[in-house]
């Protein structure tokens, strides 16, 4: 499977850092699994992209980050999960949901997600309880909603850019994004320069489609600012489902429900939301679980 590139850079004076990802292969895999419409590809693709960027900053192997977007649009709920390296998986309730292009001729992600609802960020850091932050959906365009989350829940000044370019045949031409964040004590001159650099920033999916790399994009954001690479990783769409995990799902239903399933049908089928893989359990296997 093809891997995508995720880079992290920091200004030499420690004023700001940026995560940049070319998530084209992740979104292509998502589209292949879920057979998403054009607008759903953009919505779920942007969600996977930013979840990878956010998850890549987690400290430990067992840490994970989940983004849930529960809007009132036709796509329903969107769920994306990242591990600490930035590998992601995700799904939406209605992958066939679509919407006519907006007034700018672009995919109308805002209306397919909805302008009413809640965005949740859930961080499993290995503690007794996960951290859960939430903000009302602001636009449904996802990038703006992520900026709002960081401003309200984490008090971190953030700029987010996300893009998915879908071809006429619904295939994914390019996808990617960046998260730019100021660090405490950021120099005013750096802030002014960053504001100038991003004031008329092009579409990130267009930049990637025209051959720009994550480094090129970081270089544009940090124009006239010295910066260095922090680290670089290869990420992919990665589902972690297994037969053992599905057994635990069945056990969580309780004995009464398992007895009912065993009696009603010879085989019970469970489908993974993230990769659509099917797991089949016979009545005898359910009885063992009971």
C-alpha contacts under 8 A as a table, 3 or more apart, distances in Angstrom:
res1	aa1	res2	aa2	distance
2	X	25	X	6.36
2	X	236	X	7.42
3	X	25	X	6.62
3	X	26	X	7.75
3	X	234	X	5.73
3	X	235	X	5.53
3	X	236	X	5.23
4	X	21	X	7.42
4	X	22	X	5.92
4	X	23	X	5.64
4	X	24	X	7.03
4	X	25	X	6.15
4	X	26	X	7.04
4	X	234	X	5.44
4	X	235	X	5.13
4	X	236	X	6.03
5	X	21	X	5.74
5	X	22	X	5.58
5	X	23	X	7.23
5	X	214	X	7.62
5	X	232	X	7.28
5	X	233	X	6.15
5	X	234	X	4.98
5	X	235	X	6.34
6	X	19	X	7.10
6	X	20	X	5.75
6	X	21	X	4.33
6	X	22	X	6.64
6	X	53	X	7.66
6	X	86	X	7.94
6	X	214	X	7.53
6	X	232	X	5.79
6	X	233	X	5.36
6	X	234	X	6.23
6	X	235	X	6.89
7	X	19	X	5.75
7	X	20	X	5.34
7	X	21	X	6.39
7	X	214	X	6.85
7	X	215	X	7.65
7	X	229	X	7.40
7	X	230	X	7.68
7	X	231	X	6.05
7	X	232	X	4.47
7	X	233	X	6.54
8	X	17	X	7.22
8	X	18	X	5.70
8	X	19	X	4.47
8	X	20	X	6.43
8	X	229	X	6.03
8	X	230	X	5.30
8	X	231	X	5.46
8	X	232	X	6.37
9	X	17	X	5.54
9	X	18	X	5.33
9	X	19	X	6.55
9	X	218	X	7.60
9	X	227	X	6.67
9	X	228	X	5.55
9	X	229	X	4.33
9	X	230	X	5.06
9	X	231	X	7.25
10	X	14	X	6.41
10	X	15	X	7.77
10	X	16	X	5.88
10	X	17	X	4.10
10	X	18	X	6.41
10	X	227	X	5.48
10	X	228	X	5.60
10	X	229	X	6.49
10	X	230	X	6.51
11	X	14	X	5.24
11	X	15	X	6.07
11	X	16	X	5.66
11	X	17	X	6.22
11	X	222	X	7.92
11	X	225	X	6.96
11	X	226	X	5.79
11	X	227	X	3.96
11	X	228	X	6.31
12	X	15	X	7.81
12	X	226	X	5.65
12	X	227	X	4.87
12	X	228	X	6.41
14	X	17	X	7.57
14	X	183	X	6.96
14	X	186	X	7.30
15	X	182	X	5.96
15	X	183	X	5.25
15	X	184	X	7.25
15	X	185	X	6.86
15	X	186	X	4.16
15	X	187	X	6.08
15	X	190	X	7.09
16	X	180	X	7.15
16	X	181	X	5.62
16	X	182	X	4.36
16	X	183	X	5.26
16	X	186	X	6.90
17	X	180	X	5.95
17	X	181	X	5.65
17	X	182	X	6.70
17	X	183	X	7.45
18	X	178	X	6.71
18	X	179	X	5.50
18	X	180	X	4.38
18	X	181	X	6.35
18	X	218	X	7.25
19	X	53	X	6.18
19	X	178	X	5.40
19	X	179	X	5.21
19	X	180	X	6.65
20	X	53	X	7.26
20	X	176	X	7.62
20	X	177	X	5.90
20	X	178	X	4.33
20	X	179	X	6.70
20	X	214	X	5.60
20	X	215	X	7.91
20	X	217	X	7.62
20	X	218	X	7.02
21	X	49	X	7.42
21	X	53	X	7.10
21	X	176	X	5.36
21	X	177	X	5.57
21	X	178	X	6.39
21	X	214	X	6.10
22	X	174	X	7.91
22	X	175	X	6.18
22	X	176	X	4.44
22	X	177	X	6.90
22	X	208	X	7.27
22	X	213	X	7.54
22	X	214	X	6.46
23	X	26	X	5.24
23	X	27	X	6.29
23	X	49	X	6.09
23	X	174	X	7.58
23	X	175	X	5.16
23	X	176	X	4.75
23	X	177	X	7.69
24	X	27	X	5.34
24	X	28	X	6.12
24	X	172	X	7.17
24	X	173	X	7.24
24	X	174	X	4.87
24	X	175	X	4.43
24	X	176	X	6.48
25	X	28	X	4.90
25	X	29	X	6.11
25	X	236	X	7.25
25	X	237	X	7.90
26	X	29	X	5.25
26	X	30	X	6.24
26	X	48	X	7.88
26	X	88	X	7.89
26	X	236	X	5.52
26	X	237	X	4.93
27	X	30	X	4.88
27	X	31	X	6.10
27	X	41	X	7.52
27	X	45	X	5.30
27	X	48	X	7.58
27	X	172	X	7.05
27	X	175	X	6.83
27	X	237	X	7.87
28	X	31	X	5.15
28	X	32	X	6.22
28	X	171	X	7.36
28	X	172	X	5.65
29	X	32	X	5.06
29	X	33	X	6.21
29	X	237	X	6.64
30	X	33	X	5.22
30	X	34	X	6.01
30	X	35	X	7.85
30	X	45	X	7.53
30	X	89	X	7.90
30	X	90	X	7.67
30	X	237	X	7.25
31	X	34	X	5.32
31	X	35	X	5.06
31	X	36	X	5.40
31	X	41	X	6.43
31	X	171	X	7.79
31	X	172	X	7.76
32	X	35	X	5.49
32	X	36	X	7.92
33	X	275	X	6.14
33	X	276	X	6.96
34	X	91	X	7.48
34	X	95	X	6.47
34	X	275	X	7.82
34	X	276	X	7.83
35	X	95	X	6.83
35	X	96	X	7.56
36	X	39	X	7.89
36	X	40	X	5.51
36	X	41	X	5.31
36	X	95	X	4.67
36	X	96	X	5.59
36	X	97	X	7.91
37	X	40	X	5.11
37	X	41	X	5.88
37	X	95	X	6.35
37	X	96	X	5.10
37	X	97	X	6.42
37	X	98	X	5.99
37	X	170	X	6.98
38	X	41	X	5.17
38	X	42	X	6.51
38	X	98	X	6.75
38	X	107	X	7.44
38	X	166	X	6.26
38	X	170	X	5.75
39	X	42	X	5.10
39	X	43	X	6.25
39	X	97	X	7.25
39	X	98	X	5.24
39	X	99	X	6.43
39	X	107	X	5.61
39	X	108	X	6.50
39	X	109	X	5.99
39	X	112	X	7.05
40	X	43	X	4.98
40	X	44	X	5.89
40	X	45	X	7.84
40	X	75	X	6.95
40	X	95	X	5.75
40	X	96	X	6.87
40	X	97	X	6.08
40	X	98	X	6.32
40	X	109	X	7.55
40	X	112	X	7.38
41	X	44	X	5.45
41	X	45	X	5.41
41	X	95	X	7.85
41	X	164	X	7.53
41	X	166	X	7.62
42	X	45	X	5.01
42	X	46	X	5.86
42	X	107	X	7.30
42	X	109	X	6.70
42	X	163	X	7.27
42	X	164	X	5.21
42	X	165	X	7.48
42	X	166	X	7.54
43	X	46	X	5.37
43	X	47	X	6.31
43	X	109	X	5.63
43	X	112	X	7.82
43	X	113	X	7.22
43	X	141	X	7.67
43	X	142	X	7.63
44	X	47	X	4.96
44	X	48	X	6.16
44	X	78	X	6.79
44	X	90	X	7.54
44	X	91	X	7.09
44	X	92	X	6.95
45	X	48	X	5.20
45	X	49	X	6.11
45	X	164	X	6.47
45	X	175	X	7.40
46	X	49	X	5.02
46	X	50	X	6.24
46	X	142	X	7.07
46	X	143	X	7.90
46	X	162	X	5.78
46	X	163	X	6.23
46	X	164	X	6.63
46	X	175	X	7.84
46	X	176	X	7.69
46	X	177	X	7.89
47	X	50	X	5.46
47	X	51	X	6.05
47	X	67	X	7.52
47	X	78	X	7.79
47	X	79	X	7.93
47	X	80	X	6.45
47	X	142	X	6.99
48	X	51	X	5.11
48	X	52	X	6.15
48	X	80	X	5.65
48	X	81	X	7.64
48	X	88	X	6.42
48	X	89	X	6.98
48	X	90	X	6.67
49	X	52	X	5.32
49	X	53	X	6.48
49	X	162	X	7.33
49	X	175	X	7.83
49	X	176	X	6.23
49	X	177	X	6.46
50	X	53	X	4.94
50	X	54	X	6.12
50	X	143	X	7.98
50	X	162	X	7.29
50	X	177	X	6.87
50	X	178	X	7.66
50	X	179	X	7.81
51	X	54	X	5.06
51	X	55	X	5.87
51	X	65	X	7.25
51	X	66	X	7.22
51	X	67	X	6.42
51	X	80	X	6.46
51	X	81	X	6.64
51	X	82	X	5.97
51	X	86	X	7.56
51	X	88	X	7.24
52	X	55	X	5.13
52	X	56	X	6.04
52	X	81	X	7.95
52	X	82	X	5.56
52	X	83	X	7.87
52	X	85	X	7.94
52	X	86	X	4.26
52	X	87	X	6.20
52	X	88	X	5.94
53	X	56	X	5.49
53	X	57	X	7.50
53	X	86	X	6.37
53	X	178	X	7.33
53	X	179	X	7.01
54	X	57	X	6.08
54	X	58	X	7.89
54	X	65	X	7.49
54	X	82	X	7.99
54	X	86	X	7.59
55	X	58	X	5.64
55	X	64	X	6.57
55	X	65	X	5.49
55	X	82	X	5.25
55	X	83	X	5.93
55	X	84	X	5.30
55	X	85	X	6.75
55	X	86	X	5.19
56	X	82	X	7.75
56	X	83	X	7.24
56	X	84	X	5.09
56	X	85	X	4.75
56	X	86	X	4.36
57	X	84	X	6.58
57	X	85	X	7.63
58	X	63	X	6.34
58	X	64	X	7.26
58	X	83	X	7.91
58	X	84	X	4.82
58	X	85	X	7.60
59	X	63	X	7.00
59	X	84	X	6.61
60	X	63	X	5.36
60	X	84	X	6.46
60	X	125	X	7.76
61	X	83	X	7.52
61	X	84	X	5.89
61	X	85	X	7.90
62	X	83	X	7.53
62	X	84	X	7.31
62	X	125	X	7.56
62	X	126	X	7.08
63	X	83	X	6.33
63	X	84	X	5.70
63	X	123	X	7.45
63	X	124	X	5.47
63	X	125	X	4.91
63	X	126	X	6.41
64	X	81	X	7.07
64	X	82	X	5.66
64	X	83	X	4.55
64	X	84	X	5.83
64	X	123	X	5.97
64	X	124	X	5.24
64	X	125	X	6.90
65	X	81	X	5.71
65	X	82	X	5.25
65	X	83	X	6.54
65	X	84	X	7.82
65	X	121	X	7.09
65	X	122	X	5.68
65	X	123	X	4.56
65	X	124	X	6.27
66	X	79	X	7.09
66	X	80	X	5.69
66	X	81	X	4.36
66	X	82	X	6.44
66	X	120	X	7.95
66	X	121	X	5.81
66	X	122	X	5.00
66	X	123	X	6.45
67	X	78	X	7.89
67	X	79	X	5.78
67	X	80	X	5.19
67	X	81	X	6.36
67	X	119	X	7.41
67	X	120	X	5.82
67	X	121	X	4.85
67	X	122	X	6.51
68	X	77	X	7.04
68	X	78	X	5.65
68	X	79	X	4.68
68	X	80	X	6.64
68	X	119	X	5.82
68	X	120	X	5.01
68	X	121	X	6.53
69	X	77	X	5.67
69	X	78	X	5.07
69	X	79	X	6.63
69	X	117	X	7.73
69	X	118	X	6.14
69	X	119	X	4.54
69	X	120	X	6.35
70	X	76	X	6.52
70	X	77	X	4.54
70	X	78	X	6.53
70	X	113	X	7.94
70	X	117	X	5.54
70	X	118	X	5.39
70	X	119	X	6.28
71	X	76	X	6.32
71	X	77	X	6.49
71	X	113	X	5.46
71	X	114	X	4.93
71	X	115	X	6.61
71	X	116	X	5.55
71	X	117	X	4.30
71	X	118	X	6.35
71	X	137	X	7.19
71	X	140	X	7.47
72	X	76	X	6.61
72	X	113	X	6.64
72	X	114	X	4.74
72	X	115	X	6.86
72	X	116	X	5.64
72	X	117	X	6.13
73	X	76	X	5.97
73	X	111	X	6.09
73	X	112	X	4.91
73	X	113	X	4.50
73	X	114	X	3.90
73	X	115	X	7.48
74	X	94	X	7.09
74	X	97	X	5.78
74	X	98	X	7.76
74	X	112	X	5.55
74	X	113	X	6.72
74	X	114	X	7.56
75	X	78	X	7.62
75	X	92	X	6.59
75	X	93	X	6.04
75	X	94	X	4.76
75	X	95	X	6.55
75	X	96	X	7.69
75	X	97	X	5.18
75	X	98	X	7.81
75	X	112	X	5.74
75	X	113	X	5.85
76	X	92	X	6.68
76	X	93	X	5.15
76	X	94	X	6.19
76	X	113	X	6.96
77	X	92	X	5.63
77	X	93	X	5.54
78	X	90	X	7.56
78	X	91	X	6.03
78	X	92	X	4.34
78	X	93	X	6.73
79	X	90	X	5.38
79	X	91	X	5.54
79	X	92	X	6.24
80	X	88	X	6.88
80	X	89	X	5.74
80	X	90	X	4.11
80	X	91	X	6.65
81	X	88	X	5.46
81	X	89	X	5.48
81	X	90	X	6.15
82	X	85	X	7.66
82	X	86	X	5.46
82	X	87	X	5.44
82	X	88	X	4.35
82	X	89	X	6.76
83	X	86	X	5.46
83	X	87	X	5.59
83	X	88	X	6.67
84	X	87	X	7.59
85	X	233	X	7.28
85	X	235	X	7.13
86	X	235	X	5.90
86	X	236	X	7.84
87	X	235	X	4.94
87	X	236	X	5.08
87	X	237	X	5.90
87	X	238	X	5.92
88	X	235	X	7.86
88	X	236	X	6.52
88	X	237	X	5.01
88	X	238	X	5.64
88	X	239	X	7.47
89	X	237	X	5.44
89	X	238	X	5.68
89	X	239	X	5.73
89	X	274	X	6.02
89	X	275	X	7.97
90	X	273	X	7.81
90	X	274	X	5.30
91	X	95	X	7.92
91	X	273	X	6.43
91	X	274	X	5.63
92	X	95	X	5.93
94	X	97	X	5.58
97	X	112	X	6.91
98	X	112	X	6.45
99	X	107	X	7.51
99	X	108	X	6.13
99	X	109	X	7.94
99	X	111	X	7.15
99	X	112	X	6.15
100	X	107	X	7.22
100	X	108	X	6.68
101	X	104	X	7.57
101	X	105	X	5.22
101	X	106	X	5.19
101	X	107	X	4.85
101	X	108	X	5.34
102	X	105	X	5.28
102	X	106	X	5.52
102	X	107	X	6.34
102	X	108	X	5.22
103	X	106	X	7.43
108	X	111	X	5.74
108	X	112	X	6.53
109	X	112	X	5.16
109	X	113	X	6.03
109	X	140	X	6.63
109	X	141	X	5.49
110	X	113	X	5.39
110	X	114	X	5.70
110	X	115	X	6.59
110	X	139	X	5.87
110	X	140	X	4.11
110	X	141	X	4.60
110	X	142	X	7.87
111	X	114	X	4.79
111	X	115	X	6.85
111	X	140	X	6.93
112	X	140	X	7.95
113	X	140	X	5.37
113	X	141	X	7.58
114	X	117	X	7.39
114	X	139	X	7.64
114	X	140	X	5.52
115	X	137	X	6.12
115	X	138	X	6.37
115	X	139	X	5.38
115	X	140	X	5.31
116	X	136	X	7.32
116	X	137	X	5.89
116	X	138	X	7.61
117	X	136	X	5.85
117	X	137	X	5.37
118	X	134	X	6.70
118	X	135	X	5.78
118	X	136	X	4.43
118	X	137	X	5.07
119	X	134	X	5.51
119	X	135	X	5.45
119	X	136	X	6.11
119	X	137	X	5.85
119	X	145	X	7.49
119	X	149	X	7.89
120	X	132	X	6.83
120	X	133	X	5.71
120	X	134	X	4.40
120	X	135	X	6.79
121	X	131	X	7.98
121	X	132	X	5.73
121	X	133	X	5.16
121	X	134	X	6.27
122	X	130	X	6.47
122	X	131	X	5.61
122	X	132	X	4.52
122	X	133	X	6.50
123	X	130	X	5.55
123	X	131	X	5.04
123	X	132	X	6.51
124	X	127	X	7.21
124	X	129	X	7.56
124	X	130	X	4.67
124	X	131	X	6.57
125	X	130	X	6.52
125	X	131	X	7.70
126	X	129	X	7.86
126	X	130	X	7.59
127	X	130	X	6.56
133	X	149	X	7.70
133	X	153	X	6.03
134	X	149	X	6.88
134	X	153	X	7.17
135	X	145	X	7.98
135	X	148	X	7.27
135	X	149	X	5.79
135	X	152	X	7.38
135	X	153	X	7.70
137	X	140	X	6.04
137	X	145	X	5.97
138	X	144	X	7.08
138	X	145	X	5.57
138	X	148	X	7.60
139	X	142	X	7.21
139	X	144	X	6.70
139	X	145	X	6.57
140	X	144	X	7.84
140	X	145	X	6.82
141	X	144	X	6.31
141	X	145	X	6.99
142	X	145	X	4.93
142	X	146	X	6.11
143	X	146	X	5.17
143	X	147	X	6.41
143	X	160	X	5.39
143	X	161	X	5.91
143	X	162	X	6.07
144	X	147	X	5.10
144	X	148	X	6.32
144	X	160	X	7.06
145	X	148	X	4.99
145	X	149	X	6.22
146	X	149	X	4.94
146	X	150	X	6.35
146	X	160	X	7.15
147	X	150	X	5.31
147	X	151	X	6.23
147	X	157	X	7.80
147	X	158	X	5.63
147	X	159	X	6.23
147	X	160	X	6.30
148	X	151	X	5.07
148	X	152	X	6.06
149	X	152	X	5.33
149	X	153	X	5.56
149	X	154	X	7.27
150	X	153	X	5.50
150	X	154	X	4.93
150	X	155	X	5.82
150	X	156	X	5.42
150	X	157	X	6.98
150	X	158	X	6.64
151	X	154	X	6.01
151	X	155	X	4.51
151	X	156	X	5.42
151	X	157	X	6.02
151	X	158	X	7.25
152	X	155	X	5.68
156	X	181	X	6.81
156	X	182	X	6.90
156	X	183	X	7.79
157	X	181	X	5.80
157	X	182	X	5.70
158	X	179	X	6.90
158	X	180	X	5.58
158	X	181	X	4.51
158	X	182	X	6.71
159	X	179	X	5.91
159	X	180	X	5.01
159	X	181	X	6.47
160	X	177	X	7.37
160	X	178	X	5.77
160	X	179	X	4.72
160	X	180	X	6.34
161	X	177	X	5.25
161	X	178	X	5.39
161	X	179	X	6.80
161	X	204	X	6.94
162	X	175	X	7.78
162	X	176	X	5.98
162	X	177	X	4.22
162	X	178	X	6.70
162	X	204	X	6.60
162	X	205	X	7.60
163	X	175	X	5.51
163	X	176	X	5.66
163	X	177	X	6.23
163	X	203	X	6.82
163	X	204	X	5.71
163	X	205	X	4.81
164	X	172	X	7.37
164	X	173	X	7.78
164	X	174	X	5.91
164	X	175	X	4.26
164	X	176	X	6.75
164	X	205	X	5.58
165	X	172	X	6.13
165	X	173	X	5.45
165	X	174	X	5.19
165	X	175	X	6.16
165	X	205	X	5.71
165	X	206	X	7.26
165	X	209	X	7.99
166	X	170	X	5.67
166	X	171	X	5.83
166	X	172	X	4.73
166	X	173	X	5.72
166	X	174	X	7.40
167	X	170	X	5.15
167	X	171	X	5.33
167	X	172	X	6.09
167	X	173	X	6.09
168	X	171	X	7.34
172	X	175	X	7.54
173	X	209	X	6.69
174	X	205	X	5.55
174	X	206	X	7.62
174	X	208	X	6.24
174	X	209	X	5.50
175	X	204	X	7.71
175	X	205	X	5.18
175	X	208	X	7.24
176	X	204	X	6.48
176	X	205	X	6.02
176	X	208	X	7.41
177	X	204	X	6.33
177	X	205	X	7.79
182	X	186	X	6.29
183	X	186	X	5.66
186	X	190	X	7.21
186	X	191	X	7.14
187	X	190	X	5.35
187	X	191	X	6.45
188	X	191	X	5.03
188	X	192	X	6.20
189	X	192	X	5.09
189	X	193	X	6.21
190	X	193	X	5.10
190	X	194	X	6.10
190	X	225	X	7.33
191	X	194	X	5.13
191	X	195	X	6.16
192	X	195	X	5.18
192	X	196	X	6.33
193	X	196	X	5.07
193	X	197	X	6.16
193	X	223	X	7.98
193	X	224	X	7.67
193	X	225	X	7.86
194	X	197	X	4.98
194	X	198	X	6.20
194	X	221	X	6.69
194	X	222	X	6.65
194	X	223	X	7.94
195	X	198	X	5.49
195	X	199	X	5.85
196	X	199	X	5.32
197	X	200	X	7.31
197	X	201	X	7.15
197	X	220	X	7.05
197	X	221	X	5.68
197	X	222	X	7.17
197	X	223	X	6.61
198	X	201	X	4.85
198	X	221	X	6.20
202	X	206	X	7.34
202	X	207	X	7.11
203	X	206	X	5.22
203	X	207	X	6.39
204	X	207	X	4.99
204	X	208	X	6.26
205	X	208	X	5.16
205	X	209	X	6.01
206	X	209	X	4.99
206	X	210	X	6.12
207	X	210	X	5.19
207	X	211	X	6.60
207	X	212	X	5.40
207	X	217	X	7.81
208	X	211	X	5.19
208	X	212	X	4.86
208	X	213	X	6.47
209	X	212	X	7.28
212	X	216	X	5.74
212	X	217	X	6.86
213	X	216	X	5.05
213	X	217	X	6.40
214	X	217	X	5.09
214	X	218	X	6.21
215	X	218	X	5.05
215	X	219	X	6.00
216	X	219	X	4.97
216	X	220	X	6.30
217	X	220	X	5.10
217	X	221	X	6.36
218	X	221	X	5.08
218	X	222	X	5.99
219	X	222	X	5.07
219	X	223	X	5.67
220	X	223	X	5.09
222	X	225	X	5.10
222	X	226	X	7.25
222	X	227	X	7.32
229	X	232	X	7.74
239	X	274	X	6.41
239	X	275	X	6.37
241	X	245	X	6.32
241	X	246	X	7.47
241	X	272	X	6.97
242	X	245	X	5.23
242	X	246	X	6.39
243	X	246	X	5.06
243	X	247	X	6.18
243	X	279	X	6.88
244	X	247	X	5.06
244	X	248	X	6.43
245	X	248	X	5.09
245	X	249	X	6.39
246	X	249	X	4.90
246	X	250	X	6.31
246	X	270	X	7.43
246	X	279	X	7.56
247	X	250	X	5.10
247	X	251	X	6.16
247	X	289	X	7.65
248	X	251	X	4.99
248	X	252	X	6.15
249	X	252	X	5.17
249	X	253	X	6.87
250	X	253	X	5.38
250	X	254	X	7.58
250	X	258	X	7.30
251	X	254	X	5.72
251	X	255	X	7.46
251	X	258	X	7.75
251	X	289	X	6.58
251	X	290	X	7.48
253	X	256	X	7.99
253	X	257	X	5.99
253	X	258	X	6.86
254	X	257	X	5.71
254	X	258	X	6.38
255	X	258	X	5.08
255	X	259	X	6.02
255	X	290	X	5.63
256	X	259	X	5.18
256	X	260	X	6.35
257	X	260	X	5.06
257	X	261	X	6.28
258	X	261	X	5.05
258	X	262	X	6.05
258	X	286	X	6.54
258	X	287	X	7.77
258	X	290	X	6.77
259	X	262	X	5.13
259	X	263	X	6.16
259	X	286	X	7.85
259	X	287	X	7.49
259	X	290	X	7.49
260	X	263	X	5.22
260	X	264	X	6.08
261	X	264	X	5.26
261	X	265	X	6.26
261	X	268	X	7.04
261	X	283	X	7.79
262	X	265	X	5.94
262	X	266	X	6.74
262	X	267	X	7.69
262	X	268	X	7.81
262	X	282	X	7.80
262	X	283	X	4.71
262	X	284	X	7.78
262	X	286	X	6.24
262	X	287	X	7.12
263	X	266	X	7.63
263	X	283	X	7.50
265	X	268	X	6.85
265	X	283	X	7.32
266	X	282	X	5.87
266	X	283	X	5.38
267	X	280	X	6.46
267	X	281	X	5.56
267	X	282	X	4.47
267	X	283	X	5.97
268	X	280	X	5.66
268	X	281	X	5.13
268	X	282	X	6.32
268	X	283	X	7.52
269	X	278	X	6.61
269	X	279	X	5.61
269	X	280	X	4.47
269	X	281	X	6.35
270	X	278	X	5.74
270	X	279	X	5.16
270	X	280	X	6.45
271	X	276	X	5.57
271	X	277	X	5.61
271	X	278	X	4.47
271	X	279	X	6.25
272	X	275	X	5.76
272	X	276	X	4.88
272	X	277	X	5.42
272	X	278	X	6.56
273	X	276	X	5.69
281	X	285	X	5.92
281	X	286	X	6.66
282	X	285	X	5.14
282	X	286	X	6.38
283	X	286	X	5.03
283	X	287	X	6.20
284	X	287	X	5.04
284	X	288	X	6.39
285	X	288	X	5.07
285	X	289	X	6.45
286	X	289	X	5.02
286	X	290	X	6.19
287	X	290	X	4.90
